[in-house]
Amino acid sequence: MAKIGLVLTGGGARGAYQAGVMQGVAEIADDMGITRPFSIITGNSAGALNAAYIAAYSERLRRASTRLRRMWDNITTDQIFNVDAFSMTKLGMRWLWELTTGGLDQEKKVQALLDTSPLRRLINEKLPVERIWQNICNHSLDALAITAVNYSSGGSRTFFQSIDAHSEWSRSRRGSERTQLQVDHIMASTAIPLLFPPVKIGDHYYGDGSLRNYAPLSPAIKLGADKLLVIGVRRKEIELSETVVKMPSLARILSVILNFVLLDAIDLDHDSLTKLNDTLMAIPNPIQSSVKPISICMIRPTQNLGDIAAQEVQHMPKILRHLVRGLGNDSEASDLISYLLFEPSFTKRLTQLGYNDAMTHYQEDIRAFFLA
């Protein structure tokens, strides 16, 4: 039987959309008599958390997806990073001191704008990482892979756990390492640059898995996947604004940078794989047998998640909302807000959108994908 890989991309609070899609996918698969459809699971950034959670409960996907959605539906900002006035002021004062003193203080202590120690507590509470290895050993799962960027070398590193004798791989600016996956790997992969602090693994510090990750589909294929179900967190269509062009605010610039860093690679890699598949299908069968096409089902939001975030910005903690609005208005900062709005008013809308998309817009594609 073909081995199916699940690929989950990044995007901060946008990861809630993936949880909703997964619940729909699980129900569709269960209705088709498929309880464990995914042999290989990979994730980066927020997708790393979702991937690890599904892997920990991979013996029953429907139960895993229900629990994952429940976690996202009830998540709050203070479970991800500290937003109380004291913590934010203390961190701000440290930033100001280091910026104004230049090289006087040789050891720079501030590495990010936000303190994500609450996220580590949440993962420790909600995610039993030891179950990942148990599920690999009992053959509920072949492999889990989580990608992060090494801030020392600037290269992308995929940490994977598998019982099979998969070889480590190395390409230009990206490579892999077989290891026992832990909370540190998830924390590193979810560390959005500048916003969340880097995480030390071994002798190096790592950050968001979407950085320098030019081929996010590659780890699943390297680990043996014949087919890929990919869940993105950005609508495919790019709409050009009809409003009067004006000088972009800092919020808009940061939003564009984050979209480029966190979201663009999956679309580019999907397009490349699709073109390669088309080429392979066009060449003679004797040659085709040595390199086969990889079937892919890509699921994306049918609505703009940034627009939804702008509608729910009033639920963002006051001090954080104040800081974001200092960079630009809600419309200009909508994408930036969508990465940081870890509140039920927003995440519930995303999980419901994901579920609806899977059950309506993509259901025929998902069924055909499993049957192919």
N, C-alpha and C positions, 0 to 999 in steps of 0.2 A: 504494500500500500504506500501511496505517496505520503511523504512527511510534510506536514503543514507548519509553517512558521508564522508566528504572530509578531508584528513589529509595531511598537508604540513609540511615538515621537514626543518631543518636549513641549513646554509652554506654560509653566507655572500653574495657576488656577485653572487654565484651560484644560488641564488634565481631567477635570470632571466630565468633560464631554466623552472621553474614552470610556469612563465607567458606565455611562448610559448606553453607549454602543455595545459594550461587552455584555450587558444584561440582555440586550436584544439578540445578539449573536448567540449567546448561550441558550436562549429559549428556542431560537430557530434550529440550532444544532440538536437540542434535546428532542424537539418534535420530529427530527429526522432520525432519531435513535442513536445520535452521536453524543456520548457523554464526555469524552476527552479528545477534542478535535486537534489540539495543538501539541506537536512534539517538541518544537523549539520556540522559545519565547525570548524576545530581545526588547530592550528599552533604553532610552536615554532621556535625561532631564526629568520632567515630571512623569514621563512614560516609564522611567526606571522603577519608580515607586509602584505604579500600577502593574508592571511586568512582574516584579518580585512578589506582589500580593497574590496575583493569579497563579504564579508558580508554586507558592506556598500551599495553595488549596487546589492544585491542578487535578486532583483525583476526581473532583466534581465541579466542573466549570460553572454550572448554574448556581450552585451555592456560593462559589467564590465571587462571581459577578454580583450577586445580590448583596453580599457583605461589603464588597468594594464600593458599590453605589451608596450603601447606607453610610459608609465612612465619609464619602464626599458630600452627601446631602447634609451632614451634620457638622461639617468642618467649620472652624472659626479662625480668624486671623491670628489670635493669640495662641493657637495650637501650632502655628507655623513659624512665627517670629515675634519677638517682644515688641509691643506697640504702646506700652505704658509711657507716660510722660517722663518718668525718671530715666528709664532705659534709653529712650530716644534722645533726651537732652544730654545724657552722659556720653553717648556715642557721637552726637553732634559736636560737643565740646572737644572730644579727642580729635575729630576730623579738623576742626578749626585750629587746634594747637599744632598739629603736624603740618598743616598747610602754611601756617604763618611763621613757623620756626625754621623752615627749610631743613638744612642738614644738621641742626643742633642736636636733634634726637636721632641717633643712628638707627635705633631699633623701632621700626614702624609697627605699631600695634593694631591699627585700624585697617582691616582688609576688605570691608564691605560696609554698605549702608545699613544693613539689618542684621540682627542677631538671631540665628536660626536654631538655638538650643532647644526651643519647644518642639521643633520638628523632629529632632532626634528622640525626644521623649515619646512623641506620638508614634513613631515607627517602632520603638521598643515595645510600646504597649499594644499596638494593633497587628504587628507583623512578626510572627514566629519564624525567623529566618532558618532555624534548624529543620523546619518542615520541607524546605526546598530540597536539601540533600536526601531526605527520606523519600520524597516523591520521585527523585531521580533514581534512587536505588530500587524502588518498587515498580519502576517503569511507567509511572503515571506521566513522566516527563523525560525527554532526552537531554535537554540542555536549557540553561538560562544564561543570558549574556547581558551585561550592563556596561555602557560606554561612558567614559569621562575623558577630560583633556588634562594632560600633564603640563603644569605651568612651568616646569623646568625646561623641557624639550620643546614645548609647543605642539607636540604630537597627540593624536587621538589614541586612546588605549581602551580596548574592549576586554573586560574581565569576564571570564566565562567559567561555568561549572558544568561538568558533564562526566558521566561514567564511561562513555565511549572514548576510544583512543584518538580523539581529534587532535590534530597537530596545531600548535600555535602558528600564527601567520604574521607576516611583516610586509608592509607596503610603504610607499612614500608617505611619511607623516602619519602613519597609522599602523597599529599592530595589536597583538592580543596577549593575554596572559591567563593561563589556567590557574584557578585559585578557589578557595572556599569563600563564597560571597558572604559579606557581612553588612551590617548597617552602614559602616563607613563608605562602602561602595555606592550605596543608594544616596547617602548624603552628598557625596562628591558629585555624582551625576546630576543631582537636582540643584547644585549650587550656581544659580544664575549669575553671570559675571557682574561685578560691581555691587549688585544687590545682596547676594548671599556670600558668606565667606568660603574660601577654599577649604578642603579637607585633606589631612595628611594620611596617606596610605603608604606604608613602608618608609622610604626615605624621601618621598616626593609629595608635593601638594597638587591636588586635582580639583577641577571645576566642571561646570556644566558639560554634559556629554554631547551637546549639539555643536560646541565649539570645534572647529577644524575637522568635523565629522562629515567628510565629503561624500561618503558612501554608507548611509545609515541602513541600507538593505543588505549590505555585504555580510555582516556577522551571521545572520540567519542562514544565508546561503552557504557560508563557510562551514557552518555546523550541520549541514545536511538537508536543509529544507528544499523541497521540490516545488512548493507552492507557498505564496505569501499573502496573508491578510494584513493590510496596513491601515492603521487608523491615524489620520492626521487631525490637526486642530485648527485648520484655517480653510475657509471657503475657497474653492478653486478660482472662481472668477475674481478679477481685480477691477473694481469699479473706479473710474476716473471722476473726481469731484467736478461738479458744474459750478461751484462757487467761485468767486473772484480769487485769483491767485494772490497770496500774500506771503510775507516773510514767515517761514516756519518757526514755531516756538521750540524751546528746548525739549518740551514734552513730545512734540511731533518727531523731532530728530531722534530722540531716544527710542521712540516707538518703532521707527523705521529700522534703527540699528538692531533692536531686539528681534524684530521680525526676520531680518536677514540672518542673524546669528542662530536663532532657534527654529525657524520654520522653513527657510528656503531649501535646505539640503534635501529634505525628503521629496519635495516636488521635482527637483532636478534629477535625483537618483531614480525616481519613478519613471520620468521621461526617458532617461538613458536605458533603463531596463526594458521599457516598452519597445524602443527602437531596436534594441538587440534581439528581442523576441521576434519582431517582424523580420529582421534579417535572417535569423536562424530558420524561420518557417519558410523562407523563400529559397534556401539552398538545398541541394540534393540530399536525400535521406542517408546515404552512406557517410557523408560528412557530418550531417546533423546528429548522428548517433553519438558522437564523441562529446558534443557540447549541446545540451538540450535546453529548450526554452523554460523559463520559470513563470508559471502561471501566477498572476497577481490580481488581487481584488483590493482596490483603494477606496476607503471610506473617508469622506470629508464632511464638515458641517454644511448644512444647506442654508444657514444664516450666518451673518457676520457677528462673531463673538465679541468683537470690540464694541459694536453698537449696543449689544446686550449689556456689556459692562458699563457703558456710559449711562444707561437707564437705571442701573442699580448702584451708582457711585455713592449715593447718600448713605448706604449701609457700610461703607468703608470706615474704619476707625477715624475719629475726628483729626487726630494729630497727623495721621498718614495722608488723609484727604487734603489737609491744609498744605502739606509739603508738596504733594503732586500738583495741586492747583497753583502753587508758586512757580511751576514749570510751564504751565499753559492751561487753557480751559478744558472742560471735560471732553469736548468733542476731539480736540487735538491730542489729548492724553488717553483716549479710549483704549487703544491697544496696550499701552503701558498699564493702565488700570486692570485690564483683563488678565495680566500676569500676576497681579498682587491682590485681587479681590477674593480672598478666601473666606467668603461669607455665604451662609445657606441661601440667601436671596438670589445670589448669582449662581452658585454651584448647582442648586436644584434646577434652575432653568437650563443649565448646560446638560445635566444628566438626563433630564426629560427630553431635551432636543436630541441628544445622542440616541436615546431609546427609540424615539419616534422615527428618526432617520433610518435606523436599522430595520425597524418593523414595517416601514412603508416605502421610503424612497429606495432603500438598498436591499430589501428582502429577496427579490428575485435574483439579484446578483450574488448574494450570499449563498442561497440554495444552489445555484448553478455552480458556484465555486466549490462547494463541498462535494457535489456530485461528479464534477469533472475528473 
